[in-house]
Amino acid sequence: MRTMVGATRRHRRSRKAATKIITPDTWRKMSGEFMTIQETAEYLNVSTSWIYRNATRSGLTPYRFAAGTNAKIRFRVSEVEAWIRQQRPH
C-alpha cells in the first residue's frame, strides 16, 4: 500500500513569499481598509476554504498581521474590488 506523504509535501507552497507582514502600529492606522477571510469569502460568494486554497494563486495578496500560527490574515478591500473588475469579461 502506497502512502501519500511524499506527494502532499511536494504540492505544498510556501505562503511566506506571498504574504506581507504588517506591524501592530500599521494595523491601527489601516484597520478600515482590510477584510477578514470570512468577509472576503462572503463578498466573493465563495467558501473560506476556497480563499485559503486559491486566493494567492488567483492573484489576491493576503496580508499577515503578526507572525506565527496565530497571525490574522486579511485582504485589502481595494485589491479585492480591483480583482473582481479584472475577472469580468470585457
N, C-alpha and C positions, 0 to 999 in steps of 0.2 A: 504494500500500500504506500502510495507516494504522499508526502506531506507538502503543503503549500507554503511553508515558512519562507523558503528562499524566494518564491515568486512574489509574495506580498512585500518583502523587503525591497525588491527591485523596483516596484511600482510606486513606492513612497517618494514624495517630493519634499524637498526641504522648503519649509514655509518661511524660514528666516530671511531668505533673499527677497521674497515677495512682499513682506510686511514692513511697515515703518513703525518704529517705537517712538511713542510720544511721552514726554515728561509730564508730571503732575501739574506744573505751572502752565504749560501749554494747554493741557486739558481744560483747566479752569477758564482760559480765555476762549476756547473754541468749542465748548460743550454743546452749543446750539447748532453747530454745523455738521454733526455726526448722527448716524442712526445705528442702533444695535443690530445684531444679526436677525433677531426676531422682527424688528421693524422693517429691515431691508427685505426680508422674505415676504412679509405681508405686502409691502409696496410693490414688489415684483411679481406677486402672486405665485410664488414657488415655495418649496419646503425649506426648512432651516438646514436639513441635510444637504440639499442641493447647493445652498450657499457655501457650506463648509467644503464640499467636494469641488465645485465648479467655478466659484467666483473668480479666483485668481487666473484660472485657465481662460475664462471668458473676458478678462480684461478689467475686472473690478479690483481696485487696490485696497486690501484690508490694512487698517491702522491698529497697531497693538498699543494699548495704554497699560504700561507696566511691563514687567518681564516675568518669565516663568509660566507655570501651568495655570495660574490664576489671572493671567492677563485678560483685559477686556478688549475684545475685537470690535471695531466699529468701521463704518463706511461713510465717507464724506458724501453729504446729500447732493452737492453739485456734481460730483463724479458719477453718482448713480443716475441722476437725471440725464447727464450727457451720454452715458452708456445706453440708456433707453432710446434716446434720439438716434444714436448710431445704429441700433438694431432694427429700426424701422426701414422698410423698403423705400427706395427713392422713387 
